[in-house]
């Protein structure tokens, strides 16, 4: 009976819009992130600090490369394809990521990882399935309450999700992977829905630490993990999946802490204007179980070309958080 109720609630949620990170506050300036319903239809394609995503739908297959950065490989959207720009940030800074308005039914945690870009160049770096990621932020369930990491994003005008770049982190270019895991249908696998996206930053400072507790995507999560297959409608503690949060003191905050610590980070960025694109139609859904029925299939998202040296991203006007997920 419980499964039937959860199934009905999960099915009802399919009609709701989902979401993605629309922009980020880095170094006190807003950077517009990849816009899946505009950028593929704009010529020339806008240059971004974030990598292509398939739209506002989820990834549900834990073995898919799409779990890494939110692509839709079957539809030609390679989410791990490098972006052209790199934002600059100081170690110890706080970054704010602003999501499009998140649906109330999609309760779950927010989690953020970082990976050092090989060759110190994120514009040519693809992680593949290598163990390169370390966790820098997590925010799960507050005890057994109905308050989750994603709860604040369900209110218009919210303050976004914040993560802090570890102060001891060695300088260089890093790929940041940020996600929400929606648990409204996670009572069995597949059921949990992953909404990841990746952006590129250059970390400055005098740190010298290179984290060693690294995981791969796919690979960091398993279907049997307590934080992946979970009855979110029960008053019970929640174990956040993945490794412990990296700490400069050498002691991670650990996963499965219920609420999980959220962090912040605000880097310093400079130059290279990214344009806003006119609204366009359509985007593919990552899974049949939760496709964006309001969005027709999307054509292949433009893949950013690599450049010898990553230009520093130019501040752009923040994208509106209440922009529609699917154009008319």
Secondary structure, DSSP 8 states (H G I E B T S, - for coil): -HHHHHHHHHHHHTTS----EEEEEETTEEEE---TTTGGG-SS----SB-----S--B--TTSTHHHH--BGGGTB-TTS--SEEEEEETT-EEEEEES---TT----EEEEEEE-GGG-GGG---TT-S-EEEEEEE-B-TTSS-BTTGGGGSTT---EEEE--TTBBSEEEEEEEEEEE-TTTTSSS--EEEEEEEEEEEESSB-B-----B-TTTS--TTSTTTS--TTSS------SS-B--TTS----S--SS--------------------------S-GGG--TTS------------SS-EE--------TTS-SS--
